[in-house]
Amino acid sequence: MLKELQFFLSAILLLACVFFYQLSLKSSCLFLPSSKAQQDPEALLGHGHGIVFIETSERMEPTPLVSCAVESAAKTYPEKPVVFFMKGLNTTTRLPSNSTYPAFSLLSAIDNVFLFPLDMKRLFEDTPLRSWYTHINASVESNWLHVSSDASRLAIIWKYGGIYMDTDVISIRPIPEENFLAAQSSQYSSNGVFGFLPHHPFLWECMENFVEHYNSDIWGNQGPSLMTRMLRLWCKLRDFQEVSDFRCLNLSFLHPQRFYPISYPEWRRYYEVWDKDLSFNDSYALHLWNYMNNEGRTVVRGSNTLVENLCRKHCPRTYRDLIQSPEGSVTGEVGPGNK
């Protein structure tokens, strides 16, 4: 009888250990707040007033620059949903604790930031991109991460409307346009920032052209070059006069100063000491040309570079929690932009 009792108590103890172990695993995992988990992209973005970012790699932890881009948009557009579509995220994703994914945790905690899975198969349904995506072999495609991002941004903004931004664009003031493209130089369009109302015919024609002239071996063919050749079909372009935007039919082609006051050959200026005014009065946001950054330059606390000053001013949470000092530590000091 005593042995049976001991066996019974041992079994109870073992079950209790298993229970508490599983509970500890659950408590160390990071889930989106329940109120956000119940949200739907269509409900959030369906009115055409959202801000959209995309990550087409499997990366789950945004870099400090990506975190700054998303946070600055949330700060600049506090009344609008800022939606970050991430390919690595799915409905059953379980992440380790905040200490392992601090940027993900930081962005999840911002009231108007929402993180959703990027499901391309579902996204491309009912668009000209569906047949292309069905037959493409991503494993042999050149520049697939960029090409799939080019396609995804067209489909998302066509379906839901709103403003798309690359994850190296730091917002500094609201864009007062609904249907627009951003010039990165005279008569040449970027696709790193653009905005349209839902179901705008320009984007539908862009998706058709994407498929008809698909060539992933040519850098930018599905991105800025696509936007430029379609814009030239819609409008008779001319050089910009001073700092004024070009308007054609029901869309605007915004002056390079709006997003590209520093052109791509000069991208290193963002990582140089900056002792000038930070206002950029003619700009709505700054595109940092991160795809040019093959040297691995980063935002460094205390460097007094332009990018550090921009982060301190326009993404104070990211600056406080994620930007490291030259010694590799986050000091947590509060700068002028955090007050």
N, C-alpha and C positions, 0 to 999 in steps of 0.2 A: 504493500500500500504506500509506504514511504517513497519507494523508488518511482511509482506511478505519479505521485504528487510532484516529485522533483522533476520528472520528465515533462509534466504539464506546465510547471512554472518556467522551465527552460524554453519551452516552445513559445510561451507568452512573451518572454523576454526577447527572444529572437524576432518575433513578429513586430514587437515594439521598436526594436533597433532598425528593422527594415523600413518601418513607417517613418521614423524620424529622419532616416537617411534620405528617403525620397522627398520628404518635406524640405530638407536643407537644400537639395538640388533645385527644387522649385523656387525657393526663396532667393537663390543666387542667380536666377535667370531674369533677363530684362524683357518685359513686355511693354507694348505701348499702353498708355492709360486707357481704361475701358471705354471712356467717353469718346476717345479718338478711334479706337479699334472698331467701333460701331459705325463710323462714318463711311461714306461711299464716295469715290472720286467723282462720279457723275453728279451726285447731289451737291458736292462742294464746288465743282468747277462748271456746272451746267449753265450758269448765268453769264459766263464769259468774263469774269472779273478776277480770276485767280492768277497766281504767279507759279510757273512750273520749272522744276529742275529735273534732270535725268542722270542716272548712273547706269551704264550698260555693262559694266564689268560685274564680277561677283563680290566686289569690295563691300564690306558691311560697315567699316569704320571710316567716316569721312576725314579727309585731311583738314588741318586748321584752315587752309584757304577755302576749301569747300564749305566748311562750317561757317566761315565768315560770309561767304556769298549768300548762303541761305538765311543766316541771321540778319544780315543787312537788309535783305528784301523784306523779312518779317517786320523789321524796325521801320522801314520806309513806308510799308503798306500795312499798317496795323489793323485795318478793317477788312483786309482781303485774306483769303486762305493762301498759304504758301505750301505747295505740294511737291514733295520730293519722291519721284518714282525710282525705285532701286531694284535692279534685276536680281540681286542676291537675297532679297527679302521675299518671304512668302507667308502664307497664313499660319504656318506651323513653326516659323522661325523662333528658335530659343537662343538667346544671347547670354554670354556670361555677365558678370556684375558690372556696375558702372565703372569700376576701376580699369576694366579691360576695354570698354567701349565708351570712353568719356564724351566724345563728340556726338555719338548717336544719342546718348542720354541727354546731353545738353540740348540738342535740337528737338528731341521728343518732349522736352519740358516747356518749350515755347508755345504759348496758347494758340497761335494761328499757324503753326507749322504741322504738317501732316505727312507721314511717311507711308507709302504704299508700294506693293509689289509692282514691278514692270512686267506685265504679261503680254509679250509682243503678238503672240498668236491671236489672242482675244482683241488686242488693240487694233490690229490691222483688218479685222473683219469689217465688211461693208465699206472698204476703201480700195482704191486701185493697187495698194501695196500688198493685198492679200495673196494674189497669184505669185508675185515676186517672192514673198517670204516663204510660201509653201514649197517652192522649187529650189530655193537657194541652199547651198551647202556651206554653212558658216565656217566650218573648219578649214576650208581652203580659200576663203575670201581674204583679200588684202584689206587692211585697215578696217576689219569688221567692227570693232568697238565704235569707231567713228561713224561708219556707214549706218550701222543699226541705230545709232543715236540720231543721225540725220533723218532717218525714216520715222523714228518714234516721235520726234518733236513735231514733225509735220502732221502726223495722225492725231496726236493729242490736242494740238491747238485747233485743228480742223474740227474735231469732234466736240470739244468743250469750249473753245475760245480762250482768251486770256493772253498772258505774256509769257513767252519762253525766254529763259536765260541760261547761258552756260554756267558751269559751277566755278568759274574764275571771274565772274562779273560781280563787282561790289556796288550795290545800289547806294546812291547818295541823295536822290530826291525823286518824287513820283514822275512817271512818264505821262504826260497829258494827252496821249494819243490812243485810239482804239485799233485802227488798222494801219500798221506801219512796218517798214523795214529799216534797218540801220546801215548806213553807208560806212564802210571801213576806209574807203578812199573815194575820190571823185568817180562816179559812175560805176562803182563796184560795191556790191552788197555783201554784208556779213549774214550768216545765219546763226550767229551766237546770241543775238537778241532780236526778237520780232514779236509782234502782237497782232491778233485779229479777233473779230467777233466769230462765234461759231458758224461753221459751214460756209466760210467765205470762199467764193469760187477761185480766188487766186491760189489758195492752198490745195484745192482739188486738182487744179491744173499742174501745180508743182508735183504732186504725187504721181500724176500720169506721166509727166516728163521724167521723173525719177526712174520709173520702170522702163520707159521707151529708150532712154539714153544711159542706161545703167553701165557703169564701168568703175569698179572699185579700185582699179590699178592707178587711176588718176586721182591724186590727192585733191579733195575739195569738189570733185565733179558732182557729188550728190549733195553737197552743202552750199557754200557760198557761191560757187560757179552756177549751180542750179538756180539759186535765188536771183542771181544777176541775169542769166539768160531769160528767165521768165519775166523779170521786171522790164527788160528791154522789149519784150513782146507786148507788154501792157502799156508802156510809156515811152515817149521820146525823150530820152535822158539828155541832160545838159550839165555843164559844170555848175557847181554851187556858187552862188553869189554871197560873199561875206559869210556870216553865220546864219543863214536862213535855210529852212527845209524846202524840199521840192514836193509839190503836191500834184497827183495825177489820178483822175477818176475818183475813187473813194478810198485811196490809200496815200500815205505819206512816206517819202523817202528822206530819212532824217540825216542831217549834216554829220560828217565824221566827228565833229567836236562833241556830239551828244554822248558817244560811248567810246570813241577812240581818239581822245586828245593826244595820247601817246601812240604813235603808229608802231606796227610790228617790228620794223628794223631797230626801233629804239626801246624794245621791251625791258632791257636791263635797267632803264631809268627807274623803274618801280623798286629796284633793289639797291638804289644808290641813296646816299644821304640827301634829304630834302629839306631845304630851309626856306621854301617859298610858301605862298598861300595854298591852303588845302581845299579851298571852296570849289574850284572848277565850276565857275558860275554858268558856263554854257553846256554843262554835262548833266545827264540824268543818272548815269552809272559809268563805271570804268571797267573795261575789259582788259585783264592783265596778261593776255597772250600766253597762258601757261603751257600750251602745247609747244611753244618755242623754247621752254625752259629745260633743255637737255642737260644743263649744268647742275640741276638739283638745288637751285637757290630756294631758300625758305624764308619765312617771316621770323625775325629774331628780335626778341624783346630787348629794348635799350639800344638798338642799332640806329634809331632815328632815320631810317629809310622811309621812302614814300609809302611802301606797302605796310610797314609797321604803324605809321601814323594813321593810315586809312583804317586799319583794323582797330586801333585804339578808339577811333572816333565812331566808326559805323558798325562795328560788331563787338561791343564791349564785353559781352559774356565770353565769347571765343577768346578774346585777348586776355581776359582775366584767367581763364581756366586752361587754355590750350597752347598759348604762345610761349615758347621756351626762351630762356636767357641763353647767352653763348655757352654757358656751362652745362646746358642741357636740362635745366630745371624750370619748373613753372613757379614763379615767386608768389603769384597771387596778389601782387601790388595793384592798387587801384590807380589808373592813369586818368588824365583829364576827361577822356571820353566815357569813363565809367560813372561819373558823378551824376 
